[in-house]
Amino acid sequence: MDVSLNSDQFFGFYPVLQGGVGMAKDIKFTFYGIMWSGGTVQHGVIGLNLVLE
């Protein structure tokens, strides 16, 4: 499992969680999650419109 904290001028900070679990010899369950922070300061407030992917 990996966790990273990324930053972008437009999207702001967005932590990412990704991983995988072996279910059988040829089958692997993978997953990911991203928390979009809403970007730079908007109307004097940081992180408007948080989105979870």
N, CA, C and O atoms as a printed pandas DataFrame, in Angstrom:
     atom_number atom_name residue_name chain_id  residue_number  x_coord  y_coord  z_coord
0              1         N          MET        A               1    0.860   -1.168    0.000
1              2        CA          MET        A               1    0.000    0.000    0.000
2              3         C          MET        A               1    0.902    1.225    0.000
3              4         O          MET        A               1    1.917    1.259    0.696
4              5         N          ASP        A               2    0.530    2.220   -0.777
5              6        CA          ASP        A               2    1.282    3.466   -0.884
6              7         C          ASP        A               2    0.400    4.644   -0.502
7              8         O          ASP        A               2   -0.799    4.657   -0.783
8              9         N          VAL        A               3    1.006    5.629    0.140
9             10        CA          VAL        A               3    0.326    6.878    0.464
10            11         C          VAL        A               3    1.251    8.003    0.033
11            12         O          VAL        A               3    2.439    7.984    0.354
12            13         N          SER        A               4    0.720    8.985   -0.691
13            14        CA          SER        A               4    1.532   10.130   -1.095
14            15         C          SER        A               4    0.723   11.418   -0.956
15            16         O          SER        A               4   -0.504   11.412   -1.053
16            17         N          LEU        A               5    1.432   12.515   -0.730
17            18        CA          LEU        A               5    0.806   13.834   -0.653
18            19         C          LEU        A               5    1.361   14.651   -1.800
19            20         O          LEU        A               5    2.546   14.982   -1.828
20            21         N          ASN        A               6    0.498   14.971   -2.743
21            22        CA          ASN        A               6    0.905   15.707   -3.935
22            23         C          ASN        A               6    0.378   17.130   -3.863
23            24         O          ASN        A               6   -0.572   17.419   -3.134
24            25         N          SER        A               7    1.001   18.011   -4.623
25            26        CA          SER        A               7    0.568   19.405   -4.666
26            27         C          SER        A               7    0.569   19.898   -6.104
27            28         O          SER        A               7    1.437   19.546   -6.902
28            29         N          ASP        A               8   -0.412   20.712   -6.411
29            30        CA          ASP        A               8   -0.569   21.250   -7.756
30            31         C          ASP        A               8   -1.084   22.680   -7.629
31            32         O          ASP        A               8   -1.876   22.960   -6.729
32            33         N          GLN        A               9   -0.664   23.584   -8.493
33            34        CA          GLN        A               9   -1.113   24.984   -8.420
34            35         C          GLN        A               9   -2.619   25.111   -8.583
35            36         O          GLN        A               9   -3.242   25.952   -7.936
36            37         N          PHE        A              10   -3.202   24.296   -9.429
37            38        CA          PHE        A              10   -4.637   24.395   -9.697
38            39         C          PHE        A              10   -5.456   23.589   -8.697
39            40         O          PHE        A              10   -6.441   24.091   -8.155
40            41         N          PHE        A              11   -5.051   22.318   -8.442
41            42        CA          PHE        A              11   -5.828   21.416   -7.592
42            43         C          PHE        A              11   -5.472   21.517   -6.117
43            44         O          PHE        A              11   -6.219   21.009   -5.281
44            45         N          GLY        A              12   -4.354   22.157   -5.763
45            46        CA          GLY        A              12   -3.926   22.244   -4.376
46            47         C          GLY        A              12   -3.340   20.922   -3.914
47            48         O          GLY        A              12   -2.820   20.157   -4.726
48            49         N          PHE        A              13   -3.418   20.642   -2.609
49            50        CA          PHE        A              13   -2.922   19.377   -2.075
50            51         C          PHE        A              13   -3.941   18.275   -2.334
51            52         O          PHE        A              13   -5.147   18.483   -2.201
52            53         N          TYR        A              14   -3.446   17.111   -2.700
53            54        CA          TYR        A              14   -4.342   15.964   -2.888
54            55         C          TYR        A              14   -3.631   14.684   -2.462
55            56         O          TYR        A              14   -2.836   14.121   -3.215
56            57         N          PRO        A              15   -3.932   14.227   -1.229
57            58        CA          PRO        A              15   -3.359   12.963   -0.778
58            59         C          PRO        A              15   -3.948   11.791   -1.558
59            60         O          PRO        A              15   -5.141   11.760   -1.861
60            61         N          VAL        A              16   -3.080   10.827   -1.874
61            62        CA          VAL        A              16   -3.475    9.658   -2.650
62            63         C          VAL        A              16   -3.134    8.394   -1.855
63            64         O          VAL        A              16   -2.033    8.276   -1.317
64            65         N          LEU        A              17   -4.068    7.461   -1.783
65            66        CA          LEU        A              17   -3.875    6.166   -1.146
66            67         C          LEU        A              17   -4.137    5.109   -2.206
67            68         O          LEU        A              17   -5.196    5.110   -2.833
68            69         N          GLN        A              18   -3.167    4.190   -2.418
69            70        CA          GLN        A              18   -3.353    3.129   -3.398
70            71         C          GLN        A              18   -2.803    1.827   -2.837
71            72         O          GLN        A              18   -1.851    1.825   -2.056
72            73         N          GLY        A              19   -3.409    0.732   -3.241
73            74        CA          GLY        A              19   -2.952   -0.556   -2.750
74            75         C          GLY        A              19   -3.520   -1.706   -3.544
75            76         O          GLY        A              19   -4.332   -1.525   -4.451
76            77         N          GLY        A              20   -3.075   -2.894   -3.183
77            78        CA          GLY        A              20   -3.552   -4.096   -3.844
78            79         C          GLY        A              20   -3.423   -5.292   -2.914
79            80         O          GLY        A              20   -2.518   -5.352   -2.082
80            81         N          VAL        A              21   -4.337   -6.241   -3.065
81            82        CA          VAL        A              21   -4.354   -7.450   -2.245
82            83         C          VAL        A              21   -4.512   -8.646   -3.173
83            84         O          VAL        A              21   -5.421   -8.676   -4.002
84            85         N          GLY        A              22   -3.629   -9.630   -3.036
85            86        CA          GLY        A              22   -3.746  -10.849   -3.833
86            87         C          GLY        A              22   -4.915  -11.697   -3.348
87            88         O          GLY        A              22   -4.976  -12.052   -2.171
88            89         N          MET        A              23   -5.839  -12.024   -4.243
89            90        CA          MET        A              23   -7.019  -12.815   -3.893
90            91         C          MET        A              23   -6.821  -14.293   -4.270
91            92         O          MET        A              23   -7.241  -15.189   -3.537
92            93         N          ALA        A              24   -6.194  -14.527   -5.390
93            94        CA          ALA        A              24   -5.901  -15.876   -5.879
94            95         C          ALA        A              24   -4.646  -15.771   -6.736
95            96         O          ALA        A              24   -4.067  -14.693   -6.871
96            97         N          LYS        A              25   -4.230  -16.889   -7.312
97            98        CA          LYS        A              25   -2.985  -16.896   -8.089
98            99         C          LYS        A              25   -2.964  -15.833   -9.192
99           100         O          LYS        A              25   -1.958  -15.148   -9.371
100          101         N          ASP        A              26   -4.057  -15.696   -9.923
101          102        CA          ASP        A              26   -4.113  -14.762  -11.055
102          103         C          ASP        A              26   -5.047  -13.584  -10.825
103          104         O          ASP        A              26   -5.358  -12.857  -11.768
104          105         N          ILE        A              27   -5.501  -13.380   -9.594
105          106        CA          ILE        A              27   -6.460  -12.304   -9.316
106          107         C          ILE        A              27   -5.903  -11.390   -8.235
107          108         O          ILE        A              27   -5.443  -11.854   -7.191
108          109         N          LYS        A              28   -5.947  -10.083   -8.492
109          110        CA          LYS        A              28   -5.496   -9.103   -7.513
110          111         C          LYS        A              28   -6.534   -7.994   -7.393
111          112         O          LYS        A              28   -6.955   -7.418   -8.396
112          113         N          PHE        A              29   -6.940   -7.700   -6.177
113          114        CA          PHE        A              29   -7.888   -6.613   -5.910
114          115         C          PHE        A              29   -7.076   -5.349   -5.676
115          116         O          PHE        A              29   -6.260   -5.295   -4.756
116          117         N          THR        A              30   -7.296   -4.325   -6.512
117          118        CA          THR        A              30   -6.574   -3.058   -6.365
118          119         C          THR        A              30   -7.563   -1.936   -6.056
119          120         O          THR        A              30   -8.740   -2.010   -6.407
120          121         N          PHE        A              31   -7.059   -0.901   -5.396
121          122        CA          PHE        A              31   -7.909    0.223   -5.019
122          123         C          PHE        A              31   -7.081    1.498   -4.947
123          124         O          PHE        A              31   -5.855    1.464   -4.850
124          125         N          TYR        A              32   -7.792    2.628   -4.998
125          126        CA          TYR        A              32   -7.135    3.917   -4.813
126          127         C          TYR        A              32   -8.155    4.914   -4.281
127          128         O          TYR        A              32   -9.361    4.713   -4.417
128          129         N          GLY        A              33   -7.673    5.966   -3.686
129          130        CA          GLY        A              33   -8.526    7.055   -3.216
130          131         C          GLY        A              33   -7.767    8.369   -3.307
131          132         O          GLY        A              33   -6.585    8.433   -2.970
132          133         N          ILE        A              34   -8.435    9.401   -3.756
133          134        CA          ILE        A              34   -7.837   10.737   -3.874
134          135         C          ILE        A              34   -8.760   11.733   -3.190
135          136         O          ILE        A              34   -9.969   11.714   -3.421
136          137         N          MET        A              35   -8.216   12.589   -2.364
137          138        CA          MET        A              35   -8.986   13.653   -1.716
138          139         C          MET        A              35   -8.565   14.977   -2.345
139          140         O          MET        A              35   -7.518   15.528   -2.006
140          141         N          TRP        A              36   -9.389   15.485   -3.264
141          142        CA          TRP        A              36   -9.092   16.755   -3.925
142          143         C          TRP        A              36   -9.427   17.889   -2.958
143          144         O          TRP        A              36  -10.536   17.945   -2.428
144          145         N          SER        A              37   -8.471   18.791   -2.727
145          146        CA          SER        A              37   -8.651   19.831   -1.707
146          147         C          SER        A              37   -9.349   21.080   -2.222
147          148         O          SER        A              37   -9.756   21.912   -1.412
148          149         N          GLY        A              38   -9.503   21.247   -3.499
149          150        CA          GLY        A              38  -10.200   22.412   -4.023
150          151         C          GLY        A              38   -9.290   23.516   -4.509
151          152         O          GLY        A              38   -9.781   24.528   -5.008
152          153         N          GLY        A              39   -7.997   23.365   -4.385
153          154        CA          GLY        A              39   -7.071   24.307   -4.992
154          155         C          GLY        A              39   -6.678   25.472   -4.120
155          156         O          GLY        A              39   -6.761   25.422   -2.892
156          157         N          THR        A              40   -6.250   26.516   -4.786
157          158        CA          THR        A              40   -5.719   27.690   -4.110
158          159         C          THR        A              40   -6.830   28.482   -3.437
159          160         O          THR        A              40   -7.995   28.091   -3.495
160          161         N          VAL        A              41   -6.482   29.578   -2.808
161          162        CA          VAL        A              41   -7.445   30.388   -2.058
162          163         C          VAL        A              41   -8.552   30.891   -2.986
163          164         O          VAL        A              41   -8.286   31.495   -4.026
164          165         N          GLN        A              42   -9.797   30.628   -2.586
165          166        CA          GLN        A              42  -10.960   31.073   -3.365
166          167         C          GLN        A              42  -11.844   31.897   -2.449
167          168         O          GLN        A              42  -12.333   31.378   -1.446
168          169         N          HIS        A              43  -12.059   33.133   -2.756
169          170        CA          HIS        A              43  -12.904   34.028   -1.965
170          171         C          HIS        A              43  -12.417   34.126   -0.520
171          172         O          HIS        A              43  -13.221   34.248    0.404
172          173         N          GLY        A              44  -11.075   34.070   -0.326
173          174        CA          GLY        A              44  -10.514   34.200    1.002
174          175         C          GLY        A              44  -10.570   32.948    1.854
175          176         O          GLY        A              44  -10.192   32.991    3.024
176          177         N          VAL        A              45  -11.038   31.816    1.294
177          178        CA          VAL        A              45  -11.138   30.557    2.045
178          179         C          VAL        A              45  -10.339   29.488    1.302
179          180         O          VAL        A              45  -10.461   29.347    0.085
180          181         N          ILE        A              46   -9.525   28.740    2.036
181          182        CA          ILE        A              46   -8.722   27.680    1.418
182          183         C          ILE        A              46   -9.516   26.379    1.423
183          184         O          ILE        A              46  -10.115   26.023    2.438
184          185         N          GLY        A              47   -9.524   25.660    0.291
185          186        CA          GLY        A              47  -10.079   24.317    0.218
186          187         C          GLY        A              47  -11.592   24.256    0.088
187          188         O          GLY        A              47  -12.222   23.399    0.706
188          189         N          LEU        A              48  -12.185   25.132   -0.691
189          190        CA          LEU        A              48  -13.628   25.032   -0.954
190          191         C          LEU        A              48  -13.910   23.826   -1.843
191          192         O          LEU        A              48  -13.051   23.408   -2.620
192          193         N          ASN        A              49  -15.091   23.277   -1.730
193          194        CA          ASN        A              49  -15.557   22.189   -2.604
194          195         C          ASN        A              49  -14.649   20.964   -2.559
195          196         O          ASN        A              49  -14.134   20.530   -3.589
196          197         N          LEU        A              50  -14.452   20.405   -1.358
197          198        CA          LEU        A              50  -13.652   19.198   -1.228
198          199         C          LEU        A              50  -14.345   18.044   -1.941
199          200         O          LEU        A              50  -15.566   17.905   -1.865
200          201         N          VAL        A              51  -13.564   17.213   -2.636
201          202        CA          VAL        A              51  -14.103   16.100   -3.398
202          203         C          VAL        A              51  -13.293   14.854   -3.082
203          204         O          VAL        A              51  -12.063   14.906   -3.063
204          205         N          LEU        A              52  -13.962   13.733   -2.835
205          206        CA          LEU        A              52  -13.298   12.449   -2.605
206          207         C          LEU        A              52  -13.546   11.569   -3.810
207          208         O          LEU        A              52  -14.693   11.354   -4.203
208          209         N          GLU        A              53  -12.465   11.051   -4.407
209          210        CA          GLU        A              53  -12.576   10.173   -5.589
210          211         C          GLU        A              53  -12.241    8.777   -5.170
211          212         O          GLU        A              53  -12.266    7.862   -5.993
